[in-house]
Every structure is written in structure tokens, then in C-alpha cells.
Amino acid sequence: MQYSVTKRDGPARIGELTIEQKKITTPNIFFINTQRFRAPDFAETILSKEIESESNIVSPEDDFKKATANLIIVKYASQLLNQHKNFVDYIINLRKNIGYQRAIYVPVVGDPTNIAIFAYLGIDLFDSTSAIIAARNKNLFFETGAVKKDDLKEIYCNCPICNKIKNPKELSYEDILNHNYYAIYSELRRVRDTIANQNLRNLVENRIRVDPNSTAILKNLDRNYQNYLEKRAPVACKSKLIATSKESINRPEIKRFQNRVLNRYRKPKSTKILLLLPCSAKKPYFLSKSHKFFRNALLSTKNPNVVHEVIITSPLGLVPRELECTFPAANYDIPVIGVWDDYEKEMITSLLSKYLEINKYEKIIAHLPKELIDFIKPLIKNVKVTCIDNPTSNKSLEKLKSTLVEAIYESEKIANQVRAKEEIFCLAQYQFGEKDAVELLKNCTIKGKYPYRKIFENGKQLGMIIQERGLISLTLDGAQKINDYIVEIYDDFELKGSVFSPGIKDADEQIRIGDEVRVNNKKKIVAIGVAQMNGEEMVESTHGEAIKVRHKI
């Protein structure tokens, strides 16, 4: 039996489990097939005794480290599920002990409301037992929860079984069972599709609305295992982050962004004036009509480079202009109703307070709507408020312009090249940390128009930034200056294309999926590329693409 991961989305994976030369795509459902319970024709996998013979069965009292098979079956999972915190603790500790390259099978649990959260936990396989038990109790599975047959006034499902029956009272036990099979299989395929598109968390936050057990699991996971989640979350991603609930604030991608803004990022050195702005529906912000108005007001001052723009938003909190094209700042969507919940106010005020302790400005201008000003103004002394009504009204924009002109008066003029280099330095700090940012940009010049810029040193290109990625993509010359995010391959490893995990000797633990990675052989650079696994998985794994190489020597 062999298991290999092909795609990742947080702790969730799409993988390939090989049992007796048959390949099974995970996540998947083992359908029970007996004389009493016939597996449906569409079943991809049938539960058999051979599976148990090639796997390890573990229970809460077991030593996980003794499990050696590539398929781990969790015993008593349904009982443990009633204790939400213990269930989360158990699954996470099991995954930590067995590593990335073995599949977890949790029997008896799994329905359309919770398969998504279980996959997000890192569970790979389920079975059809829950569908059978529900059918025996005359319960039909739906995405919104199970419904008793007798409570159905109308059949609103379009599966092949329900399409044939007009009256719910006519549903037989076999009809309900087969309906449930279609329901769990449909949800399974939806989960796999969202993993492939790196937006499973969006589905999870949607599904927990109808299942208190799933809500409790996600809360426990977010509260107690942020490091576990962050390690598996990508730093660059094209999928849209839909933030429609309180749970969105706790997403690991958002927590990491906030932490880096406070702990890595520092404002452009020459800026003296902070301009606080509202977010926009369109991302990145600079593409929106409102931010074009704000930018025009700033440019009309003739010395815009002394001003630093920071956007106030939920769920991210603060987004400095230099980071607006990074993930998730360029990829989130929220409902805008002009009302801020208490948890949003607490998050924004906490971040803004800490940010202003670290980054000092001579003056602060807030071009924010009243509902935002009301709860952040007490944090800021002598703030100038420029929003009269709507931020984009003529009156508000004229007030913004005149206030900026007055604030900038007599400020030393900052050249475009100086400010451009500072902005790239800010981004480099966020991406690599201060030491690597200093080394990378020590003697450089910046070319290009925002946000498409290139970094040069003595005619050699070190890297470039494009809007679509939002991070610095390095050349081999640029990678020479990076002393972190390094992967060391074995001396005898022949680098032809991508770097696969069997060739990796060591990897920086801070590497995340989407990071720029320098590849070394005998401590000398041989390639630069983008991580497809985190550093821990690179070292542990024995198969799979670890780094997609962009340039090699």
C-alpha cells in the first residue's frame, strides 16, 4: 500500500492511495457492499477485508508512533466525535505523529454537513455507515442537514432517486438509502473540487452554519491549532477568500498577514504623514474608482511620497499600500453594510494601536467614514478627519486635498526612486524578513511602474514584482542574496526540472507553499523556484514535487 499527496489546501489534501494495484483518489468514501447493503454503481471504492489487513487501527489510548502502515483507521471515532475538543486534539496529534504521507480513515462519521470540516482537519477517507444509519431512521441527507421523511412536504432533491418520486410518503428505505449515497458522494466531489481550487475553507465556513458539531470543531481548531493551520496555509494563492462570518477573522492566512504586518513590516522610512483610507469592493484597491480619486488628491500635492497610505478593513485589519497585491489582501471579499461588529472593532483597534507603537508618524490624516472614525479616533491624538459625508464626494475629496497640502507644506521633497526603493524594501521585509531585505536591496535601483516593478543591481536583474503574484520573484542573482528560505539537495541529486522531495536533504522550516525558495547543492545555489510543500513536508516526504523551478544553473 502506498499513499502520495498531489494537491494541498491547508491541512486538506488530494492524494492517491494504492491498494493491491488499485489507485484510489482521496478524499473518498468506502462504500459498504454486502447482501443487505449494496454499494451504488457510482462507488469509486468498496470496503473490503483487504483494507484492514494492510492498515493500522488506532484508538485514543494507542501510541501513534507505532503505526507503520500507510492507511491509519481511527477506532471509536463516532464516540469521540461527541467530545469536540478531544476529537480535534486526537486527529491533529495523530496527523503530527504519522506525518504527511499516510492517509487517515475515520469510519462511521461523514455526511454532507461535515465532510468538508473533516477534510479540513486532515482526514482522507470516510465510509457509508452514516448513510445507512440515517436511512434506517428515515432521515434524508441534505447540505442543510438531515430531514425526517415524515417532515418532508415536498421533494426538493434532483438526484435520480428523488426525481422518480413525487410524494415524500412514497419513499422506501432503499430510496432513502440511495438518496443518502448520492448526497454524500456529491458532497465528497464538491470537497475535492474546492481543495483542487484552494478554497475549501470557504466551503467549511458555509457548512458549519447548519451543524453545531462542525462549528464547535472549527472553533477548537482555530483557537488551539493556529500554528498547525498556518504551517499548511499558502502565502500566495489565486482563490478568493470569502469573509462572511466571525470565523473568517481566525483564518490562518489572515492571522499570518496580521502578524507579519506587526512583526516584519515597517513603514517606508521617508514617510512622515499617515493617511488612513477605507477599503474598496474591487481588489487590489488601486484598481478601484474610489482609490483612484484618493490617489489623484494625493498626487495633486506635488510631494506625495512623504505620505504613507494604509487601508483599514475587515477581516485583515490594516493593509499598507505596499502589500495590497499580496495574498490575501488582493483576494478577499466581504459584505459591506457600513456597520462594524464588536469583534471587528476589537480586532482593528488592537492592530492599529500596536502598529502605531512601532511605526511613528508626525501627522495622521483619516479619510474614513463616520462609522469607522467613531471607534478608532480615541486611539489617535490630533488626527485630522477629512471625510465630510461619503469618502468619494466632491466635498470630502476637496477636504482631503486641502488637508494634505497643508500637512505636506515645508516637508522635504522625496524623489520617486527613493520612495520606490523603500516600497520594495517594505515588501521584501514582509516576504523574507529584515536581514534578507537589507541584503537584497543594498545597492539596487528600481525600474517600472507600480505594481509591475523590477529590481536591478549594476545592470543585473535581481527580481521582479507583478500584480498577479504580489510578491518578489527572484532571479538567480537575486537568490544569491537570500540567506533564509533555503533548501539543500543531496550532493548526487541531478537537477533537471522541478525538485522532488526524495532529492531534498534539508529545508528551512519557515518555508510555506508559494514561497520563493533558494535551492542549494553543497551550500552553493543551483536553482530558484516556488515551494509546492512546506519545509517540514519537503524533508519528510519520499515522493512528490517540492519546488517548481523557475531558473537553474
N, C-alpha and C positions, 0 to 999 in steps of 0.2 A: 504494500500500500504506500502510495506517495501523494504528497499534497504540495501544491505550489500556488502562490498568490500572483494574480495577473493585474489586478486593479485595486486601488485603495481609496477609501473615503473616510477619514478619521479612523476609528477602530474597525469599521466595517471593511470587508474585503470581497472581491470576486476572485474565486480560486478554482483550481482543478484538482479534484480528488480522484486518484486512480485506484480502483479496487478490482483485482483479477482482470486486468487489461481493459476494464470499462472505465471511461472518464466521466466524472460527474461534476457539473458546474455548481459551485456554491456561491451564495446561499441556495439551499434546496430543501425539498421536503421528501422524506422517506415515506412512501405510501404503503400502508399495511395491506398485504394481499393474502387473504385466507378464504375458505369456503363461505364464511359468514360475511366477510368484508372484502369485497373485490376492489382492487385498485382501479382507478379510472384509466381509460385508454390513453389519456394525455400525460399520465405519470412519467416523469423522467427517471425516477428511481423507485425501486421496490425494496421494501425492508426484508432482509433475509438473515438467516443464522450466520452466514459467512461474514457479515459485517461485524458481529460481536466477536467472532473468533480472531479478527485482525485488528481489534481495538482494545483500549484500556477503559475500564469502567471505574469512575472515581466518585466518591461521596465526600461530604464535608469533613469527615474525620480522617481522610486519607492524606498521605504525604504526596503532594503533586509531583515532586521531583522524581518519584519512582515510575511515573508514567512515561513509557518509552514509545508507544505506538503513535502513528500519525493521525489517528482518529481517537478523540477522547470523548467518552459518553458520560454525561453527568447523571448520577443516580439521585433519586429523590428530588428532582428539580421542581416538580409541581408543588411539593410540600414547602420547599424552601422559598418559593415564589411568594408565599403568603407573608414572609418577613422581608419587606422590600430592601432594607439596608443590608441584611445578611445575604440576600440574593446577589445584590450588586457587588458586595465585598468578595463573595465567593467566586463569581465569574471573573472579576478583574484579577484577583490573586491567582486564579487558575491560569489565566492568559499570561500573566507575568512569569509564572513558573514554567509553563510549557513552551513559551516563545511564540514567534510569529509564524512558524512553518508547520504548525499542526492544527487540525480542524477540531472544533468543539461541536458536539451533537447533544442537544438538550431535548430529551423525549417528553411527550405528553403535553407540553405547552406549545402555543403558537396559534394565533387566529388573526383575522385582518386588522384588528386594532393594535396588536403588539409585536408582530413580526418585525416591523421597522425598528422599534426601540431595541429588540433583542439583537438584531443585526448590528445596530449602532454600538451595542455593548461588546461586540466581537464574536457573537455566536454564529456558527456557519450552517448548521443543519438542524432541522426540526422533523416531526413526523405527523401523521394524520390522525393520531389518537384524539386530539381535542375536537376534531370534526365529527368523529364517531360518537364521542360522549355527548356533544351538543345535539346531534341528531336523535339520540336515544331520549333526550329530554325535550324533544320537539322544538329545539332552538335553531334558528337560521342565522348564519353568519352574514354580517354586513360590515362595511367600513365604519359605520357609525355605532357598531355594537351588535350583540346578538338580540334577536327578537323572537318571542314565543309564537309558534304557529297560530295559536288561538287569538293573538293580539293583532295579527295582520288583517287589515281591512281591504287591502289591495296588494297585489303582487307587483312590486316595482323593480324587480331584477330582470335583466335581459340575458341571463345565462341560458343555455339550451334546455335545461330542465324547466325553468320557470316560464319560458316562452310558450311552452306547450299547455300550460295550466292557467286558467283564468280566475278560478276561485281558490283562495288560500286553503279552504277546508278540504280541497281535493288532494292536497299534498300528502303523499305517503311517507313512511320512514325512509324508504330508498330515495325518494325525491329530495327530501331534506338533506340526506347524507351526500348525495351527488351535488346538490346545490352548494353545500359547505365545501366540498372538494374544489369546485370551481372558484369559490370565494378565496380560499387560502392560496390556491395556485395563482390566481390573478394578482393577489397582493404580493406574493413572492416575486413575480416577474416585475411588478412595479418597483419593488425594493431593489432588485438587481439593476434595473434601468437607472434609478436615482443614484446608486453607487457609481455606476459607469459614468454618469454626468456630474459626479461630485456634489450632489445636493440632497443627500439622504437626510441631513439634519432638518431641512425644510419639511420633509415628509414626517419626520418624527414629531416635530412641534405641532403639526397638523393633527396627527393621530392621537396624541396624548389628551387632546381636548375631550375625547369621548370615553377615556378609560382611566379612572383614578389610579389603578395599579401602575400603569405606564407613566403617569405624571409623577408618582412617588419615586419610581426608578430613575427618571431623568433628573429629578431634583437631587437625589442622593448622589448620582453620578457627577453632576455639575459641582455640587458642594464639596465632595470628598476626593474627587479624582481629576482635578484640573490639569495636573502635570501629565497624567496618563493620556488625557484627551489632546492636550497641546502638542505633545510629542508626535502625535499621529496626524495633526492638522496641517494642511499645506500652507506655505507662505505666499504662494501665487496660485490663483485659480480663476477660471473664466465663468464659473457658475454664479448665479445671483443669490445673495444672501437675503432671504425674506424675513424681516424682523417685525412680526405682528403680535408678539406676546412678551411677557416679562422674562420668559425663559431665554429669549434671544440675547439678552444682555450677558448671559453667562456662557455664551458660545466661546469655545477656546480660541478661535480666530480673533474674536473681539477682545478678549482678555489679554491676549498676546500683543495686539496692536496698542492697547492702552498702556501696558507695561513698558513696551519699547518707547512710546512717546515720553514717558516719565523717566525711564532709566537709561535709554541710549540716546535718544534725540535731544538736540539742543538747538535753540533758535539761531537764525543767521546772525553772525557776530556783529555786523554793522547796523542792524536794525535797532531803532530807538523807540518806535511807536508801534503798539499792538492795535490791530484793527480786528475786532470780533465781528464775524458775519454769520448769518443764518445759512443753513444748508439749502439745497435745491432738489427738486424731484429728479432732474437729469444728472447723471454721473458720467465722468468726473464733473465737478462743479463748474470748471472753467468753460464748459460747453453750453451751460445753461444761459438763458436770456438774462436772468437776474444777476448772475455773476459777471456777465459782460458789462452790464450797467455799472456794477460796483468797480470793475476794473477801469472802465472809462473815467469814472470820477477820480480814481487814484492816479491814472496817467496824466490827467489834466493838471496835476500839481507840479509837474516838471521835475520832481525829485521823488518818484515812487519807491525807489529802492531802500529808502530809510524806514519804510513801513512794512510790517510783517502781518500777513493775513492768517487768521486762524478761524476755522469754521466750527460753530457749536452745533452739535447734532446728537440724536439718539439713533442707535444704541452705542455709537463709538465714543461719544463724549466730545473730544477735541480732535480736529483734523487740521494740522498745519498745511498750508498750501502746497508745500514741497512733497507731501505724502498723499495728495488727493488721487493719484493714479495707482497707488498700491492697493493690494487686496487686504482687507475687504472694503476700504474706503471708496473704491471705484465700482464696487459690485453689490451694494446693499440697497434695499428698498423698504420704506416704512410708510405706514398710513399717516398722513399729515392732516391734523384736525385743529391745530392751534391750542391744544390742551396738553399739559405735561403731567404725567402721573408722578406720584411721590417717589417711586423708585428711580424714575428718570431724573428728577430734580436732585435726589441724593447723589446719584452717580455723577452727574455733570458738575455739581458744586464741589464734590470731593476731588475730582480730577483737575478742575480749574484752579482750586486752591493750591494743590500740590504743584501744578505746572508753574504757577506764578511765584512760588517759593524758589524754584530752580531757575527760571528764566526771567530776568529783570528787564523792565522797560521804563523809560522816562515818562511816557504818557500812554493812556489807554482810551481808545475810542470804541464804542459799542454801537454798531449799526444793526440793532436787533429789535424784533417786535416786542411789544409791551409784555406779553406773557412770558418771554424769556428774561427780559430785563428785571422783572419783578423779583425773581428768585436768585439772580446772580449779582445784582447791583450791591447788596450788602458785603460781598467779598472784595469789591474793588473800590479803593479810595480815589476820589477825584476823577471818576470816569466821565467822559463826555458822551452823552447819548444823542445820536443823530437821526434816529427813526421817529418821524412825526406821526405817521399813520402806517401805511404799508411800506415795507423797505424799498420797493421799486417805484413809489410815487414820485412825481416831479419835486414835490416839496421835500421829501426825505432825501432824495439824491442831491438836491441843491444844498441841503443842510450838511450832508456828508462831505461834499466837495469843499464847502467853505470851512468846515471844521478841520479837514485835512490840511488845507492851505495854511491855516493859522497855526496848526500844530507843527508843520514841517518848516515854517519860517525860520530862517537863520541856521537850519541844520546843514551840516556838511554834505555836499553832493556826493552820492555813491555811484560809481561807474557801473554800467551794465555788466561788464566782465567780472568785476569784483563780486557783485551780487549773484551772478550765475554760478560762479565757483562756490560761493557759500551755500547756495541752494543744493548743489550736487553733494557738497560735504555733509549737509544735513541728512540727505537721503542715504549717503554711504554710512553715516553713523547708525541710522535706523537699521540698515541692512546688515552691516558687518561688525559694528562696534567702533569705538573711537580710535583705537590704535591702527586698525587696518584702514580706516577712513583717512587718517593723517598721512599714512604712507602712500596710499593710492593717489592722493590729490596734492602731494607736496609741491611738485613743480609743474603742475598741469595748466592747460588752458582749455576753455570750453567753447565749443562751436555748435551752431544750430539754434533753432527757435523752439521755445517751450511748447510742448513737453518732449519734443524729439531733439535730444542733445547728444553730443559726442565728446569724449574726454581724450585729450592729446597731451603727450609729453615729448618735446623735441621732435615733432613730426610723426611720432608713433602713436597709433590709437590704442588707448588702454581699455576703453569700454564705451557703451552707448546706452541711452535710455529711450524707450519708446512707450507711447501711451498705453498700448495693449498689455504690456507686462508691468510697467510701473517701477521696476527695479533695475539696477545696473547690471547689464550683461557684459561680462569681461572678455577681453581678448587674452591670448597667451601672455602678452606683455603686461597686461593689467593684473592677471592672476599671479604673476611673479611677485607682486607687492602685497599679496594677501597671505597672512600667516595663520589664519583660522580657516574653518570650513575646508579642511584638507582630508583627502582620502589617500591612503597609502596602499598601492597594489603590490602583489608578490613580485619578487625580482624576475622570475621566469615567466610572468604573465605577458602574453603578446597582445598588445592593444591594436585591434583592427577597426572596431566601430564603437558601439556602446560598451561601457564597463559593466560586466555581470558580477553578481555577488561572489561566486567562487574565487574570483581573482583578487578579492579585497582582503588585505591583511589587517588594516586598522582604519577607523573613520572617526572624525570629530563627532562627539555625542550631541552637539548643538545643531547638527545638520537636520533640516526638515525637508519634506517633499517640496520641490520648487526652488530650493536654494541654489545659488551659484556655488559650484564645488570645484576646487583645485585638485587634480589628480597627480600624485607623486609616485615615482619609482626610484627607490634608493635615495629618498628625500629630495629628488630633483623633479621639477614639473615636467609632465609628459602630455597633459591634456587639461581642458577646462570644459565643464558641462553643467547640466541641471540635474539635481537629485530626483530620483524616482522612488526612493525609500528614505526613511530617516537613518541617521548614522548608526543607531543601535541595530536596526534590521539589516543594514548592509553587512555588518560584521557577523551577525548570527546566521544569516541565510546561506544556503548552499546552491540556490538557483534563483534566477530572476534578474531582470535588468535593474541595475542600481543607479547608473548615471547615463543620461543621454548626452553623448559627447558633441560639443559644438566645434572645437578646434583641438587638434593634437599635433605634437611634434613629430 
